[in-house]
Amino acid sequence: MLEEQVINKNGLDVHLVSTPKYKTTTFVLQIKSRLTQKTATERSLLANVLKSATNDYPSRKQIRLYLDELYGASFQADVQRKGENHILSLRLEAANEKFLKDNVPLFKKSLSFLREVLENPFFDENGSFSEKVIREEKRTLKQRMESIYDDKIRYANKRLLEEMCKDEPYSVHPYGEMEKIDEVTSETLMQEYKRMLQEDDIRLYIVGDVKAEEAEEAASIFSVTSKTQEAMNEGKENEGKEPKEIKETDDIQQGKLHLGYRTSVTFSDNLFPAMQVMNGLFGGFPHSKLFMNVREKESMAYYAASRYESLKGLVLVFAGIEASKYEKAVDIIKKQLDDMKQGHFTDESVEQTKVMVKNQLLETADSARGIVDLYYQSVAAGKKRDLSEWVKAIDAVTKQDVIEGAATVELDTCYFLRGEEAAK
Amino acid sequence: MTNKKTFDQLQETIYNERLDNGLTVYVLPKPGFHKTFAVFSTNYGSIDNHFVPIGKKEAVMVPDGIAHFLEHKMFEDEQGDVFQTFGEQGASANAFTSFTKTAYLFSSTQDTDKNLETLLDFVQHPYFTDETVEKEKGIIEQEITMYEDNPDWQLFFNLLGSMYHKHPVKIDIAGSADSIYEITKEDLYECYETFYHPSNMVLFVAGDVQTDQIIELVRNNQNNKSFKEPEEIERILDDEPKEVKNDKSVAKMSVNTPKCMVGYKVNASKLEGKELLKYEFSMQLMLDALFGPGSDAYETLYEDGLIDDSFSTEFTAERSFSFLAVGGDTKEPDKLEQRIIQTIENARDKGLSKDQLERVRKKKIGNFLKQLNSLEFVANQYTSFAFHNIHLFEAIPVLEEITIDEINQLLHTHFEESTRSVSQIIQKQAN
């Protein structure tokens, strides 16, 4: 199984997954900070400004032409929420030169380019980020935020989290806030950039046919360092509060039902593997209770599933239903969780779910992006889980563990987005 | 007999065999991968709605959405749900229906043999009752309503609806809430018998597997089943005019950002094999040179705030239809429409340069290598190409052959104004 090797060079941790199975090499710089309302907008804009101009390639167009020259190396900058951390990622994937007729040093060139994006961005004669780039990227960021609304399932999920986690950092969208975009200036962006280089936990992930010595040499060109931060992903119990119910309308055909549950069990807990199995059996797979009952038995929905956000301690349920079936759907979903808590499921279904969870884990590890995500969870949670140990831990889960996991899950907020007609 | 083909530069070896009953099997060993991915596909999709059923003389017209409905119903048999069986064997299973193909697939990190048997057996065992057919209608109706709320899907199908007069590519793959209620179990059996004959199907297995063992397993499995003699399938298509039906379609939806897509209807290609692959790649390279992120057009459209990352191009060449489309999210759909058309007109006047071609060619080679990391991509793409006698792994030499003259020739033979149609989604209400 693919294990990661962590090599420290001049203070920078390089996480290497060495494997000959890909035709490309993948590099990811993961830059971690706390998720706060104050910095989210600036960091998300910063990601886009950094990817648009470097000292050697001072415009988007020059960057794109250079990447095309590197056999279409793909390059992205994005921001994500992992628990209450805000992760800025710079990703580059380039062909492994051994599959090309030409002899191009793609590994070296890709890596120097990635370093340049982070450490040597374009500054104008005043030593500031380009005003033109900032203006254009502000506009793109606004459009990206607005487009969340156009995908109604995504929009409903965002609204649920905003309402459910109102006074917590988790309610901050990784893109930041629309109202804050215009407040960002080249000065505040520069402050945030400098702060990021000095304070954030920066790590380099490399996946591909790469030896430890090559990875070490690669790391030596960087001057940024990794700074282990205290993990901040404490799951919160619901404290016996009455669940909130929120109904909103939009001009849509299908009702989007999203339920937010809380659990105290997070990635670093001993019960974590049991919660993965519990979520799988509740709504993670086609054999799950939600799929079998909401979709197959009642024919009420095309999709009905749950997701476990293990870095925050949430279980999120979503289903697309006819608006008139709202009460019935909510009752069925609640009943499925009650059944989980009371152990109304067979040992066989637990075994089946364990196999499925393991399968999912190993399949994720088959893609370069997937394996980086898997191992990065350990960093974000401050608890190391190697792939092979992880698989063993899932094997060891019992029905009783699943019941214990389910016992921690409580409904917090029920959000429903429905058509205007249906609301009348 | 099993054929073996090795591609040295790519370091890949692929095996294939056509079994006695007509089924084509491909095996691609991929050492180092945890999972095995298998896809069992029939050369039958949503456009195949008018045909002569196997063993009959008269053509029939079936309700819209039936290929997709059939795909849903295949997962159930006398014992219940096949998802359960896959689940017990640690596999995740799925299926999809496109215009010309229906594919059933699983991936698993254990019990490959059992899962492969399950895949073959459930797809080759139709079981429909009035009751199970009725039950599925509610689920599919919700699937259709989900897509009705999806503006990108609507943009795309409105474009096809404007482009085509009669061709069934204009019909939503899942059909409509009305059409699916007409479907009966007899319809499903008729489609099944006609299109799911092994001679119309391809099985592709990729993973850390032993080729001989896989082929042996499939052969034994197939020898234990009996099938009718294969017949040539007779599909009926009305003549489709060269010109588009409407030049524009505008729909209002609840969106913040409008959308615009410019499409050109292309004569269905009669090419096969390597020639078809070369044609497809030439068109893709041309579109990338014109509108890709490294093009002048992309940069100025971006600077002018007319496009964002969603801006993209696509070229489709399938049996009996072909089209290309350019577009994405935009604040000003009319302006973007004009600029896309202008870019094409300019290129037709001046032609593309050798440098532009070299740049996008390199990019395409690198992207192709990237795609080969995905077993799903390789298996699905290899299968689609196999229906046209193309070997996917020949891609790089074919890409290297394409000349700038060939691309400029294509610029002239495509993009007539009468073949152009535009689709827009605009805001329903001001926000």
Contacts between the chains, C-beta under 8 A, distances in Angstrom:
chain1	res1	chain2	res2	distance
A	1	B	34	7.6
A	19	B	32	6.1
A	20	B	32	6.5
A	21	B	30	7.1
A	21	B	31	7.1
A	21	B	32	3.6
A	21	B	33	6.2
A	22	B	373	4.9
A	23	B	10	7.6
A	23	B	369	4.1
A	23	B	370	7.1
A	23	B	372	4.9
A	23	B	373	5.8
A	24	B	369	5.9
A	24	B	370	5.3
A	24	B	373	6.2
A	60	B	299	6.6
A	60	B	302	7.0
A	61	B	294	7.1
A	61	B	299	4.6
A	64	B	293	4.8
A	64	B	294	4.2
A	65	B	294	5.3
A	65	B	359	7.0
A	67	B	294	7.8
A	67	B	363	8.0
A	68	B	294	5.0
A	68	B	359	4.8
A	68	B	360	7.1
A	68	B	362	6.2
A	68	B	363	4.5
A	69	B	359	7.3
A	69	B	362	6.9
A	70	B	366	7.3
A	71	B	362	5.1
A	71	B	363	6.9
A	71	B	365	5.9
A	71	B	366	3.2
A	71	B	369	7.7
A	72	B	362	6.5
A	72	B	363	3.2
A	72	B	364	6.7
A	72	B	365	7.2
A	72	B	366	3.5
A	72	B	367	4.8
A	72	B	370	7.8
A	73	B	366	6.5
A	74	B	367	7.7
A	74	B	370	6.8
A	93	B	370	6.2
A	94	B	366	6.9
A	95	B	365	7.4
A	95	B	366	4.5
A	95	B	369	4.4
A	95	B	370	7.1
A	96	B	369	7.4
A	99	B	9	6.4
A	99	B	10	6.3
A	99	B	11	7.2
A	99	B	369	5.6
A	100	B	365	7.4
A	101	B	9	7.1
A	136	B	302	7.1
A	136	B	303	6.5
A	136	B	305	7.5
A	139	B	305	5.4
A	140	B	308	5.3
A	140	B	309	7.5
A	143	B	257	5.9
A	143	B	308	5.1
A	143	B	329	6.7
A	143	B	331	7.5
A	144	B	308	6.8
A	144	B	309	7.7
A	146	B	256	3.7
A	146	B	257	5.5
A	147	B	256	6.6
A	147	B	257	5.3
A	147	B	310	7.5
A	147	B	329	6.1
A	149	B	255	7.3
A	149	B	256	4.9
A	150	B	151	5.6
A	150	B	255	4.3
A	150	B	256	5.8
A	150	B	257	6.2
A	150	B	329	8.0
A	151	B	150	7.5
A	152	B	149	5.2
A	250	B	254	5.5
A	251	B	253	7.5
A	251	B	254	3.9
A	251	B	428	5.6
A	251	B	429	7.2
A	252	B	149	4.8
A	252	B	254	6.4
A	253	B	145	4.7
A	253	B	148	4.6
A	253	B	149	5.4
A	254	B	142	6.7
A	254	B	145	4.2
A	254	B	146	5.6
A	254	B	148	7.3
A	254	B	149	5.6
A	285	B	87	6.4
A	285	B	92	7.2
A	286	B	81	7.8
A	286	B	83	3.9
A	286	B	87	6.9
A	286	B	92	7.9
A	286	B	93	7.4
A	287	B	81	7.8
A	287	B	83	5.8
A	287	B	84	5.5
A	287	B	87	4.0
A	292	B	81	8.0
A	295	B	139	6.0
A	296	B	81	6.8
A	296	B	139	7.9
A	299	B	135	5.5
A	299	B	136	7.3
A	299	B	137	7.5
A	299	B	138	3.3
A	299	B	139	5.1
A	300	B	138	6.9
A	300	B	142	7.3
A	301	B	139	7.3
A	301	B	142	5.4
A	302	B	139	5.6
A	302	B	140	7.3
A	302	B	142	4.2
A	302	B	143	3.8
A	302	B	146	5.8
A	303	B	146	7.3
A	320	B	142	5.9
A	320	B	145	7.3
A	320	B	146	5.0
A	321	B	142	7.0
A	322	B	142	7.2
A	322	B	145	7.8
A	348	B	88	7.7
A	352	B	87	5.1
A	352	B	88	5.2
A	353	B	87	8.0
A	355	B	87	7.7
A	355	B	88	7.7
A	355	B	89	7.7
A	355	B	90	3.7
A	355	B	110	7.2
A	356	B	87	6.0
A	356	B	90	6.3
A	356	B	92	6.9
A	358	B	90	7.1
A	358	B	109	7.0
A	359	B	35	7.6
A	359	B	90	4.9
A	359	B	91	6.9
A	359	B	92	6.4
A	359	B	107	7.8
A	359	B	108	5.9
A	359	B	109	5.0
A	359	B	110	7.3
A	360	B	92	7.2
A	362	B	34	4.0
A	362	B	35	6.4
A	362	B	109	4.3
A	363	B	34	6.7
A	363	B	35	4.9
A	363	B	92	7.7
A	363	B	107	6.0
A	363	B	109	6.6
A	365	B	34	6.2
A	366	B	33	5.4
A	366	B	34	5.4
A	366	B	35	5.5
A	366	B	375	7.5
A	367	B	373	7.1
A	367	B	374	7.1
A	368	B	373	6.9
